[in-house]
Amino acid sequence: MTAGFPELRPRRLRGTRALRAMVAETALRPAELVLPVFIKEGITEPVPIGSMPGVVQHTRDSLRKAAAEAAGAGVGGIIVFGVPAAKDERGSAADDPDGISQVAIADIRAETGDDLVVMADLCLCEYTDHGHCGLVTADGYVDNDTTLERYASTAIAQAQAGAHMVAPSGMMDGQVGVIRKALDRAGFTNIPVCAYSAKYASAFYGPFREAAEGAPKFGDRATHQQDPANALEALKEVELDLAEGADMVMVKPALSYLDVIRRVADTVLVPVAAYQVSGEFAMVEAAAANGWLDRDKAIMETLTAIRRAGACVILTYWATEVARRLR
């Protein structure tokens, strides 16, 4: 570049809304958005989540309606989190063919067919009475290898219920490989695995734990979720998951880890997803409710930032609302 001001004036391409849209480097599409939903067994009316305005624990009927609305808006996918009526130490409801998550997956498939990608979150924290992501030893440690057996069984149950994709989020070592082999042995060779490859031990999950009723009763998840200080470790986790057969990789949370999303996107040749988690959602909603920021602009700015960082699939509680706006 040899010329400078006043010959070069970057503002010339910012003069009108149409000009800005014409030269925009990043664009959101409804098909890139995934709506996280919660369904609770045994309720007769949707239950609002206090820390997440506009988000509810669904009944079967209200979930079918929400799925139809998402599909109608052009949302690309929906990911299901189930809250069973009864929990136990091994999370028996997770792989129960009649469990609430499997019932919900079947309901959504009946309602929307293949118009939505139905993703099944694959973990045990919503189903165990202790709230941890796997089976726990007598001294309170989440046991990696016995947990993998539960994940394999759960993946098969989810596929049998009609899930288009399974998304293991427990951050157990070897989980993708075990799940991939289990699905293949059961005849589900065409079911892709979206690996939560870089899921951090984050403070931004608080509202989700209210919604999914999955907060740990003791301890924390720092022994299996990633340390927020580390980025190279995320690349290692991604590499391992891809070697085990992951079809898509995810970074979670999104906004606090835009640098990790970028590094992963620059490294891999598969789609990169990012989860705009409950705490990120709640902060914007709370600030907007207090008049501290413009809600609609903040929503679009945060999602555009995640897309700009390199995520081509974004899980967000605003998926249906934003898809309607984009259309």
C-alpha positions in Angstrom: 0.0 0.0 0.0 1.6 3.2 -1.2 -1.2 5.8 -1.0 -2.6 7.2 2.2 -5.0 9.8 3.5 -6.6 11.8 1.9 -6.6 9.6 -1.2 -7.6 6.5 0.8 -10.7 6.9 2.9 -12.0 3.6 4.2 -15.2 5.4 5.4 -16.3 5.6 1.8 -17.5 2.0 2.0 -19.4 2.6 5.2 -21.6 5.4 4.0 -25.0 3.6 3.8 -26.5 0.4 5.2 -26.6 -1.1 1.7 -22.9 -0.4 1.2 -22.0 -1.9 4.5 -24.0 -5.0 3.7 -22.4 -5.3 0.3 -18.9 -5.5 1.7 -19.6 -7.3 4.9 -17.0 -10.0 5.5 -19.2 -12.1 7.8 -22.8 -13.1 7.4 -25.1 -15.2 9.6 -27.5 -17.8 8.0 -30.5 -19.3 9.8 -29.3 -22.8 8.8 -26.1 -22.3 10.9 -28.1 -21.9 14.1 -29.0 -24.6 16.6 -31.6 -24.2 19.3 -30.9 -25.8 22.7 -34.1 -27.0 24.4 -35.0 -28.5 27.7 -37.8 -31.0 28.3 -38.8 -32.1 31.8 -40.7 -35.3 32.5 -43.9 -35.1 34.5 -44.9 -31.4 34.1 -48.2 -30.3 32.5 -47.2 -26.7 31.6 -43.9 -25.2 30.5 -41.8 -24.0 33.5 -39.9 -20.7 33.0 -36.2 -20.6 33.8 -35.7 -17.7 36.2 -32.1 -16.9 35.1 -32.9 -17.3 31.4 -35.8 -15.0 30.3 -37.9 -16.6 27.6 -36.4 -20.1 28.0 -38.5 -22.8 29.6 -38.5 -26.5 30.6 -40.8 -27.9 28.0 -43.6 -30.3 28.1 -43.9 -32.8 25.2 -46.5 -30.6 23.5 -44.8 -27.3 24.0 -41.5 -28.8 22.7 -43.2 -30.1 19.5 -44.5 -26.5 19.0 -41.1 -25.0 19.6 -39.5 -27.4 17.2 -42.0 -26.6 14.5 -41.5 -22.9 15.0 -37.7 -23.3 14.7 -38.1 -25.3 11.5 -40.5 -22.8 10.1 -38.0 -20.0 10.8 -35.3 -21.8 9.0 -33.2 -22.8 12.0 -30.8 -25.5 11.1 -30.9 -27.7 14.2 -32.2 -28.4 17.7 -30.3 -30.0 20.6 -32.2 -31.8 23.3 -31.5 -31.8 27.0 -33.8 -34.0 29.1 -34.7 -33.7 32.8 -36.0 -37.0 34.1 -38.5 -37.4 36.9 -36.2 -39.9 38.7 -32.4 -40.0 38.9 -30.0 -42.5 40.2 -26.2 -42.9 40.6 -25.7 -44.4 37.1 -28.1 -42.1 35.2 -30.4 -44.9 34.1 -32.8 -42.6 32.3 -30.0 -41.6 29.9 -30.3 -44.8 27.8 -33.8 -45.8 28.7 -35.7 -46.3 25.4 -38.7 -44.7 27.2 -36.7 -42.0 28.9 -37.7 -38.4 28.5 -34.8 -37.5 26.1 -35.6 -40.4 23.7 -39.3 -39.6 23.8 -38.5 -36.0 23.0 -36.3 -36.9 20.1 -39.0 -39.1 18.7 -41.6 -36.4 19.1 -39.4 -33.8 17.3 -38.7 -36.2 14.4 -42.4 -36.9 14.1 -43.1 -33.2 14.0 -40.3 -31.9 11.8 -39.0 -35.0 9.9 -35.7 -34.1 8.4 -36.4 -30.3 8.3 -34.3 -29.9 11.5 -31.1 -31.6 12.4 -32.1 -33.3 15.7 -29.0 -33.4 17.9 -28.9 -35.4 21.2 -26.6 -34.1 23.9 -24.8 -37.1 25.3 -23.8 -36.9 28.9 -25.0 -38.1 32.3 -25.2 -35.0 34.4 -28.9 -34.4 33.9 -29.7 -38.1 34.8 -27.5 -38.8 37.8 -28.6 -38.1 41.4 -25.1 -36.7 42.1 -25.1 -34.4 39.1 -21.7 -35.5 37.7 -21.1 -36.3 34.0 -20.2 -40.0 34.7 -20.1 -42.8 37.2 -18.4 -41.8 40.4 -16.0 -43.8 42.5 -16.3 -44.2 46.3 -13.8 -41.4 46.8 -15.9 -39.0 44.6 -13.8 -39.2 41.4 -15.6 -39.4 38.0 -14.4 -42.7 36.6 -13.4 -42.4 32.9 -13.6 -45.9 31.5 -16.7 -47.2 33.2 -18.5 -43.9 32.2 -17.6 -44.7 28.5 -19.7 -47.8 28.7 -22.7 -45.7 29.7 -22.0 -43.2 26.9 -22.0 -46.0 24.3 -25.3 -47.4 25.5 -26.8 -43.9 25.5 -25.6 -43.1 22.0 -27.4 -46.2 20.7 -30.6 -45.3 22.5 -30.5 -41.8 21.1 -29.9 -43.1 17.5 -32.8 -45.6 17.9 -35.1 -42.7 19.0 -34.3 -40.9 15.8 -31.5 -38.5 16.5 -29.7 -37.3 13.4 -26.5 -36.6 15.4 -25.1 -37.4 18.8 -23.1 -34.8 20.7 -21.0 -36.2 23.6 -20.3 -33.4 26.1 -18.8 -35.2 29.1 -15.1 -34.6 28.2 -14.2 -38.2 29.0 -10.9 -39.4 27.4 -11.7 -41.7 24.5 -15.5 -40.9 24.4 -15.7 -40.3 20.7 -14.0 -43.5 19.7 -16.1 -45.6 22.0 -19.3 -44.0 20.8 -18.3 -44.3 17.1 -17.6 -48.0 17.5 -20.9 -48.6 19.4 -22.9 -46.8 16.8 -21.2 -48.7 14.0 -21.8 -52.1 15.7 -25.4 -51.2 16.1 -25.8 -50.4 12.4 -25.8 -46.6 12.8 -22.9 -46.0 10.6 -24.5 -42.9 9.1 -25.1 -41.1 12.4 -22.4 -38.3 12.8 -20.7 -37.4 16.1 -20.4 -33.7 17.0 -17.7 -33.8 19.7 -17.6 -31.2 22.5 -13.8 -31.3 22.0 -12.9 -28.1 23.9 -15.4 -27.7 26.7 -14.0 -25.5 29.4 -14.6 -25.6 33.1 -16.5 -22.3 32.9 -18.3 -20.1 35.3 -20.8 -19.3 32.5 -22.8 -22.5 32.9 -24.7 -21.5 36.0 -28.2 -20.8 34.4 -28.0 -24.0 32.4 -27.6 -26.0 35.5 -30.8 -24.5 36.8 -32.5 -25.4 33.5 -31.2 -28.9 33.2 -31.2 -29.5 37.0 -27.7 -31.0 36.6 -25.5 -29.1 39.1 -23.0 -31.4 40.8 -24.0 -32.1 44.4 -20.3 -32.1 45.4 -17.0 -31.0 43.9 -16.7 -29.6 40.4 -15.8 -30.7 36.9 -12.3 -29.4 36.7 -10.8 -32.9 36.4 -12.4 -33.5 33.1 -13.4 -30.2 31.6 -10.6 -28.0 30.3 -8.7 -25.3 32.2 -9.7 -21.8 31.0 -6.0 -20.9 31.0 -5.2 -23.4 28.2 -5.5 -23.1 24.4 -2.9 -25.6 23.1 -4.7 -28.3 25.1 -7.9 -27.5 23.1 -6.0 -28.3 19.8 -4.8 -31.6 21.3 -8.3 -32.5 22.4 -9.6 -31.7 18.9 -6.9 -33.7 17.2 -7.7 -36.7 19.4 -11.4 -36.5 18.7 -10.8 -36.3 15.0 -8.6 -39.4 15.1 -11.4 -41.2 16.9 -13.9 -40.4 14.2 -15.5 -37.0 15.1 -17.4 -35.5 12.2 -17.7 -32.0 13.8 -15.9 -30.4 16.7 -17.2 -27.9 19.2 -15.8 -25.1 21.4 -17.8 -24.2 24.6 -18.3 -21.5 25.8 -18.1 -19.2 22.7 -17.6 -15.6 23.6 -14.8 -16.1 26.2 -13.0 -18.4 23.8 -13.1 -16.7 20.5 -9.4 -17.1 20.2 -9.8 -20.9 20.6 -12.5 -21.0 18.0 -10.2 -19.2 15.6 -7.2 -21.5 16.3 -9.4 -24.6 15.9 -11.0 -23.3 12.7 -7.6 -22.6 11.2 -6.4 -26.1 12.0 -9.2 -28.6 11.1 -11.0 -29.6 7.9 -14.3 -30.4 9.5 -17.2 -28.0 10.6 -16.5 -26.1 13.8 -19.4 -25.5 16.2 -19.5 -23.1 19.2 -22.0 -22.9 22.0 -23.2 -19.5 23.2 -23.9 -20.7 26.6 -26.5 -19.8 29.2 -24.4 -17.3 31.1 -23.5 -15.4 27.9 -27.3 -15.4 27.1 -28.2 -14.3 30.6 -25.7 -11.4 30.8 -27.1 -9.8 27.6 -30.7 -10.3 28.7 -30.0 -8.9 32.2 -28.2 -5.9 30.9 -30.9 -5.2 28.4 -33.6 -5.5 31.0 -31.8 -2.8 33.0 -31.5 -0.5 30.0 -27.7 -0.8 29.9 -27.5 -1.9 26.3 -29.4 -2.4 23.1 -30.6 -6.0 23.3 -31.2 -6.7 19.6 -27.9 -5.2 18.5 -26.0 -7.0 21.3 -27.5 -10.3 20.2 -26.5 -9.8 16.6 -23.0 -8.5 17.5 -22.2 -11.5 19.7 -23.4 -14.0 17.1 -21.5 -12.2 14.4 -18.3 -12.3 16.5 -18.7 -16.1 17.0 -19.2 -16.6 13.3 -16.3 -14.2 12.4 -14.0 -16.2 14.8 -14.6 -19.3 12.6 -17.6 -21.2 13.9 -19.9 -22.3 11.1 -22.5 -23.8 13.5 -23.7 -21.8 16.5 -25.8 -23.1 19.4 -27.8 -20.3 20.8 -31.0 -19.8 22.8 -31.8 -17.0 20.4 -31.8 -19.3 17.4 -35.5 -19.0 16.4 -35.7 -15.3 17.1 -32.5 -14.5 15.1 -33.5 -16.8 12.2 -36.8 -14.9 11.8 -34.9 -11.6 11.9 -32.4 -12.8 9.3 -35.2 -13.9 7.0 
